C-alpha cells in the first residue's frame, strides 16, 4: 500500500499584530526526511506513527514537508499558497497512492483564505479523486468547518488539553484508516455545532471525566471515534465555536443520536469548563497568602502558544512594584535583551530595557538593573507529547527578587526545565509565573501546589467579550449574553 503524508498548519490569532510568514513555517523538522523519528516535532507525530506502521507492514510511505508555524497573526497569502502548492506538487509526484493522511491544525486563517486548511483539503480531494482514502489529524482548537469535514473520509482530533496525546491520536488515525481501506469498517462522520466558546481544560473536572467517558466508548458498539473541537477563541471566524464529531462504523443514525446525547451533556457543562481568571494583583496576593511553595501563575493572555507576543510586562511590573521575593518568570521574549546579556556575560550587572515591544497589549517596556545569572545558546525545553521545543538563545537575569528567563525564540512555557536547567529550584520557589494558557500544566501541574490562571491585557484573554469580533457569530455563548 502506498501512503502519502505531510503536515501544514498554524493557529491564527486574528487579533495578534505579528504576521505569519514563510520563515515561520520552515523551523525545526521542516524537512521530515532529514529528521529522526525521535526528534520529530509535536506536529510531526503522524509522520512518526506512519513510519512505525510502515516498517511493520511493508507499506510504502512517501513523506512531504512538515510545515508548521507557531501561533501568530494572520498568515501571509503568498506563504500559504507556496506551502500549499508545494504539498500538492509532492502529492502529485507520489501518485498513484492508496491513501493520503495529513496532520493539520485546523485554525489557520490566511489573507484571502478564511478557512485555509479547508481549502487545502478540498484541493487534495480534487487531485486524488473520490476513491482514494483521505484522513486528517487536527488540533482540538480548530475551526471544524463543514468544508473540512466534507473533504475527508476520516478525521481524528487530539482529546487532551494540554495536548499530551498527539501521538496516541495519530496512531488512532492510522489504525482506523487501515481498517477502512481494508474494508473492515466504513467510517461515517456526523458533526454537531454546540453553540458556545470555552477553554476546556482536561487536566481538571468536569472535562477530565468527560474525556475519559468518551475514550471508554470508542471501539465498542460500532463507535470508532469521538472528538470535541474546542474551537480557537482568538481566531475571528464564522466557524468559531465548540463542535462535536462522532464517527461510527457505517451507522449514520447512531452517529446522529450520539451527537445529540453527548452534545447535550457537553452543553450542560459549558460554564464549568474554564477556570476563574483573577486580575494580576489579586492573583499575586492569593499566591503570597498561601503557606505553600510552588504556586504557578499562568499568564494566559500573553501566551505565545495562542498567538501573543510573549513579551508583556504587566505581571512583572506588579511583582517589582510590590517587591515580591523568591519568584521566577518566563519565558519573556526579548531577543535584543538576550543579546546584550550574552555580550556582558554571566556575573555582569547591566541596565536593560525589557519587554513591551510587540504592541500596546505588551504593556510598557521596563527599565531595570539586572544581574546576569546564566546564558545559553540554542536552549531547548520539554515540549508537547514527549517532544522537545526550542527556546533559542536564553539569558537568565535577577531583577530584585525576581529571576526572569529571557529568550530569543518566541514560544510559550512547556516544561519545568524552562527554569530547572538554569539551576532554579522550583520546589523552593514561592511564585512561578509561566507565559502559557494550559500546555504548561502537563509538566508544572505535578509540582505545583496551586495553579492560578491570571487575567491580564493581551490578545488571548479569558474574557472573550472583550475582543472585537467581526466575523464570529454573535449568537454563540458567551458572546450572546
C-alpha positions in Angstrom: 0.0 0.0 0.0 1.3 3.5 -0.9 0.5 6.3 1.6 1.4 10.0 1.3 1.7 12.1 4.4 2.6 15.7 5.1 1.9 18.5 7.7 0.8 22.0 7.1 -0.8 24.3 9.6 -0.7 27.0 12.2 -3.1 28.5 14.8 -4.1 32.0 13.7 -4.9 34.7 16.3 -6.6 37.3 14.2 -6.2 39.9 17.0 -2.4 39.5 17.1 -0.3 42.1 15.2 2.6 39.8 14.0 2.1 38.3 10.5 2.8 34.6 10.0 5.3 34.4 7.1 7.1 31.7 5.2 10.1 31.5 7.5 7.8 30.8 10.5 6.8 27.5 8.9 10.3 26.4 8.0 11.5 25.7 11.5 12.9 22.5 13.2 11.6 19.4 11.5 10.6 21.1 8.2 12.2 18.5 6.1 11.0 15.3 7.7 13.3 13.1 5.6 16.2 14.6 7.4 14.7 14.3 10.9 14.9 11.1 13.0 11.6 9.8 14.3 12.7 10.6 17.9 13.3 14.2 17.1 10.1 15.0 15.1 8.2 18.0 16.4 4.8 17.8 18.0 3.1 18.3 14.7 5.2 15.5 13.2 3.7 12.8 15.3 1.5 11.5 12.5 4.7 11.0 10.4 6.2 9.1 13.4 3.2 6.8 13.7 3.1 6.1 9.9 6.9 5.4 9.8 6.4 2.8 12.6 3.4 1.2 11.0 5.0 1.2 7.5 8.1 -0.6 9.0 5.8 -3.3 10.4 3.5 -3.7 7.4 5.8 -3.1 4.4 3.8 -0.1 3.2 5.5 2.4 1.0 5.4 5.8 2.8 6.0 9.0 0.8 6.7 12.0 3.1 6.0 15.6 2.2 7.2 18.5 4.3 6.3 19.1 7.9 5.4 22.8 7.7 4.0 24.1 11.0 4.3 27.7 12.3 3.9 28.6 15.9 0.7 30.6 16.7 0.7 34.2 15.5 -1.3 36.6 13.4 -2.9 36.2 10.0 -0.8 34.1 7.6 0.7 35.9 4.6 -1.2 34.9 1.5 1.9 34.1 -0.5 3.3 31.9 2.3 0.2 29.8 2.5 -0.1 29.4 -1.3 3.5 28.5 -1.7 3.4 25.8 1.0 0.0 24.5 -0.2 1.2 24.3 -3.8 4.4 22.5 -2.6 2.3 19.9 -0.7 0.1 19.4 -3.8 3.2 19.1 -6.0 4.7 16.5 -3.7 1.4 14.6 -3.7 1.2 14.7 -7.5 4.7 13.3 -7.7 3.8 10.5 -5.3 0.7 9.3 -7.2 -0.8 6.8 -7.5 -1.4 6.4 -3.8 -3.9 4.4 -1.8 -4.3 6.9 0.9 -3.4 10.5 2.0 -3.1 11.1 5.7 -2.4 14.7 6.7 -1.6 16.4 10.0 -3.1 19.9 10.0 -4.0 22.3 12.8 -7.4 23.5 11.6 -7.3 27.1 12.8 -5.2 28.7 10.0 -6.6 31.9 8.6 -4.6 33.4 5.7 -5.1 36.5 3.6 -7.8 35.6 1.2 -8.5 32.2 2.8 -10.8 32.3 5.8 -10.6 28.5 6.0 -7.1 27.8 4.7 -7.0 24.2 5.7 -10.5 23.6 4.3 -9.1 25.0 1.1 -6.1 22.6 1.3 -8.2 19.5 1.9 -10.6 20.4 -0.9 -7.7 20.7 -3.3 -6.2 17.4 -2.2 -9.6 15.7 -2.7 -9.9 17.2 -6.2 -6.4 15.8 -7.0 -6.8 12.3 -5.7 -10.5 11.7 -6.6 -13.3 10.2 -4.6 -11.9 6.6 -4.3 -8.5 7.4 -2.6 -8.8 7.5 1.2 -8.2 10.9 2.8 -7.7 11.2 6.5 -6.6 14.0 8.8 -5.4 14.6 12.4 -6.4 18.0 13.9 -5.8 20.0 17.0 -9.0 20.5 19.1 -8.5 24.2 18.9 -9.6 24.1 15.3 -12.4 25.7 13.4 -14.2 22.5 12.5 -15.9 23.6 9.3 -18.3 21.8 7.0 -15.7 22.3 4.2 -13.1 20.3 6.1 -15.4 17.5 7.1 -16.8 17.3 3.6 -13.4 16.8 2.0 -12.2 13.8 4.1 -13.2 10.2 4.8 -12.0 10.3 8.4 -10.9 12.9 10.9 -9.5 12.5 14.4 -8.7 15.3 16.9 -6.5 15.3 20.0 -8.6 14.9 23.1 -6.3 16.3 25.7 -5.6 19.9 26.7 -2.7 20.2 27.4 -2.1 18.2 24.2 -0.4 15.1 25.7 -2.0 12.7 23.2 -0.9 13.9 19.8 1.0 10.7 19.1 -1.8 8.5 20.5 -4.4 10.1 18.3 -2.0 9.8 15.3 -1.9 6.1 15.9 -5.7 6.1 16.1 -6.0 7.7 12.7 -3.5 5.3 11.2 -5.3 2.3 12.7 -8.8 3.4 11.7 -7.7 4.4 8.2 -6.1 1.0 7.7 -9.3 -0.8 8.8 -11.3 1.4 6.4 -9.0 0.9 3.4 -9.1 -2.8 4.0 -12.9 -2.8 4.0 -13.2 -3.9 7.7 -15.0 -0.7 8.6 -16.9 2.1 6.9 -16.4 5.4 8.8 -19.5 7.6 8.9 -19.0 11.1 10.4 -21.6 13.4 11.9 -20.9 16.9 13.2 -22.9 19.0 15.7 -22.4 22.7 16.5 -22.7 23.1 20.2 -23.1 26.9 20.1 -20.5 28.1 22.7 -16.9 29.1 23.2 -14.9 27.8 26.2 -11.4 26.7 27.3 -11.9 23.0 28.0 -9.1 22.1 30.4 -8.9 18.3 30.5 -6.5 18.5 33.5 -9.4 19.3 35.7 -13.1 18.4 36.2 -15.6 18.3 34.6 -13.6 17.9 31.4 -11.4 15.2 32.8 -14.3 12.8 33.4 -15.9 13.7 30.2 -12.9 12.8 28.1 -12.4 9.6 30.0 -16.1 8.6 29.2 -15.6 9.4 25.5 -12.4 7.3 25.4 -14.3 4.4 27.0 -17.0 4.4 24.3 -14.6 4.2 21.4 -14.1 0.7 19.9 -17.4 -0.5 21.2 -20.8 -1.0 19.7 -19.7 0.4 16.3 -18.3 3.7 17.7 -14.9 4.4 16.0 -14.1 7.8 17.3 -15.5 10.8 19.3 -13.8 14.2 19.2 -14.6 17.5 20.7 -13.4 20.5 18.7 -13.0 23.2 21.4 -12.5 25.9 18.7 -9.9 28.6 18.9 -11.4 31.6 20.8 -8.9 34.1 19.5 -9.5 33.4 15.8 -12.3 35.6 14.4 -14.0 33.1 12.1 -17.6 32.3 11.1 -16.8 28.7 12.1 -15.7 29.8 15.6 -17.2 27.6 18.4 -17.2 24.2 20.0 -18.3 21.3 17.9 -18.7 17.5 18.4 -17.6 15.0 15.8 -18.8 11.4 16.1 -17.5 8.6 13.8 -19.4 5.3 13.6 -18.9 2.1 11.6 -21.5 2.6 8.8 -24.3 3.7 11.1 -25.3 7.3 10.4 -28.3 7.1 12.7 -26.2 6.1 15.7 -23.7 8.9 14.9 -26.6 11.4 14.9 -28.0 10.0 18.2 -24.7 10.2 19.9 -24.2 13.8 18.7 -27.5 14.7 20.4 -26.8 12.7 23.6 -23.2 13.6 24.1 -23.6 17.2 22.8 -26.4 17.9 25.3 -24.1 16.6 28.1 -21.3 18.9 26.9 -23.6 22.0 26.6 -24.8 21.4 30.2 -21.1 21.7 31.4 -20.1 24.7 29.3 -20.0 27.2 32.2 -17.8 24.8 34.3 -15.0 24.2 31.8 -13.0 27.4 32.2 -11.2 28.2 35.4 -11.6 31.6 37.2 -9.2 34.4 36.0 -8.4 36.8 38.8 -6.6 40.0 37.9 -2.9 40.5 38.4 -2.8 41.9 42.0 -5.5 39.6 43.2 -3.6 36.6 41.8 -0.3 37.7 43.4 -1.9 38.4 46.8 -3.6 35.0 46.7 -0.3 33.2 45.9 1.6 35.1 48.6 -1.1 34.3 51.2 -0.6 30.6 50.8 1.6 28.8 53.2 2.8 26.6 50.4 5.6 26.9 47.8 5.5 26.4 44.0 2.4 28.5 43.3 2.0 28.7 39.5 0.6 31.9 37.9 -0.3 31.3 34.3 -0.1 34.5 32.1 -2.7 33.2 29.6 -3.4 36.4 27.7 0.3 36.8 26.8 0.7 33.1 25.7 2.8 32.8 22.5 1.0 29.5 22.1 -2.2 31.4 21.4 -0.5 34.0 19.1 0.5 36.6 21.7 3.9 38.3 21.8 5.2 36.7 24.9 6.7 40.0 25.9 4.1 41.6 28.1 5.3 43.3 31.3 2.0 43.6 33.3 2.7 40.8 35.9 6.5 41.6 36.1 5.8 45.2 36.7 3.5 44.5 39.6 5.9 41.9 41.1 8.7 44.5 41.1 6.5 47.3 42.3 5.3 45.2 45.2 8.9 44.0 45.9 7.9 40.4 45.8 10.7 38.0 46.6 11.6 34.4 45.6 9.7 34.5 42.2 10.6 33.2 38.7 9.0 34.3 35.4 9.4 33.1 31.9 9.8 32.8 29.1 9.9 36.6 28.3 10.6 37.1 24.6 13.2 39.8 24.1 16.0 38.9 21.6 17.7 42.3 22.0 18.0 42.0 25.8 19.2 38.4 25.4 22.0 39.5 23.0 23.1 42.3 25.5 23.3 39.7 28.3 25.3 37.3 26.2 27.8 40.1 25.4 28.0 41.1 29.0 28.4 37.6 30.3 27.5 35.7 33.5 28.0 37.8 36.6 27.6 41.1 34.9 25.2 43.7 36.2 23.7 46.0 33.5 20.9 48.3 32.7 18.3 46.6 30.5 15.1 47.7 28.8 13.0 44.5 28.7 9.6 43.5 27.2 6.8 45.7 25.9 7.9 45.7 22.3 5.2 44.0 20.1 2.2 46.2 20.7 0.1 48.0 23.3 -1.0 44.6 24.6 2.6 44.1 25.7 2.5 46.9 28.2 5.3 49.4 28.6 8.9 48.3 28.4 10.6 48.1 31.8 13.9 49.8 32.5 15.7 47.6 35.1 19.0 46.8 36.6 19.7 43.2 36.1 22.4 40.7 37.1 23.1 38.0 34.5 22.9 34.6 36.2 23.1 32.3 33.2 23.3 32.4 29.4 22.9 29.6 26.9 22.9 29.3 23.1 20.1 27.4 21.3 18.4 26.2 24.5 15.6 23.7 24.5 12.7 22.8 26.8 10.5 19.8 27.1 7.6 20.2 24.6 4.2 18.6 23.9 3.5 14.9 23.8 7.1 13.8 24.6 8.8 16.2 22.2 11.3 19.0 22.7 10.8 22.6 21.9 13.3 25.4 21.1 13.8 28.5 23.3 16.5 30.0 21.2 19.3 31.8 22.9 18.5 32.4 26.6 19.6 34.7 29.3 18.5 34.4 33.0 18.6 37.6 34.9 17.9 38.6 38.5 15.9 41.7 38.9 15.4 42.5 42.6 13.5 39.4 43.9 12.5 38.0 40.6 14.5 35.7 38.3 13.5 36.2 34.6 14.2 33.8 31.8 14.6 35.9 28.6 14.5 34.1 25.3 15.2 34.8 21.7 12.7 32.4 20.1 9.1 33.3 20.7 7.4 30.4 22.4 5.3 29.5 25.4 6.5 27.7 28.6 6.0 24.0 28.3 8.4 22.2 30.6 9.7 22.8 34.1 13.2 22.6 32.6 12.5 26.0 31.2 13.8 27.0 34.7 15.5 24.0 36.2 18.2 23.7 33.5 19.5 27.0 34.8 19.8 25.8 38.4 16.5 27.2 39.6 14.9 25.1 42.3 11.1 25.3 41.8 10.3 23.4 45.0 11.9 26.2 46.9 10.3 29.0 44.8 7.2 30.8 46.0 5.7 32.1 42.8 6.3 30.6 39.3 5.0 32.8 36.5 4.7 30.9 33.2 3.6 32.5 29.9 1.2 29.8 28.8 -2.5 29.2 28.8 -2.6 25.5 29.6 0.2 23.4 27.9 2.5 24.1 30.9 0.2 22.0 33.0 1.5 18.7 31.8 4.9 19.4 33.4 4.1 22.0 36.0 0.9 20.6 37.3 2.6 17.7 39.2 5.0 20.1 41.0 2.6 23.0 41.7 0.8 23.3 45.0 -1.7 25.5 43.2 -2.3 26.8 39.7 -3.8 30.3 39.3 -4.9 31.5 35.8 -4.3 35.3 35.6 -6.3 37.8 33.6 -4.0 40.3 32.0 -4.4 42.6 29.0 -3.5 40.8 25.8 -4.6 39.3 22.5 -5.6 36.0 24.1 -7.7 37.0 27.1 -10.0 34.7 29.1 -12.8 37.3 28.7 -13.9 36.7 25.1 -16.5 39.5 25.3 -13.6 42.0 25.4 -12.5 41.0 21.9 -13.7 43.0 18.8 -15.1 40.0 16.8 -16.3 40.9 13.3 -16.7 37.5 11.6 -17.7 35.3 14.5 -21.4 34.6 15.1 -22.7 36.8 17.9 -25.3 34.2 18.6 -22.9 31.8 20.4 -22.4 31.8 24.1 -21.0 33.8 25.9 -21.0 36.5 23.1 -24.8 36.4 23.1 -25.0 37.2 26.8 
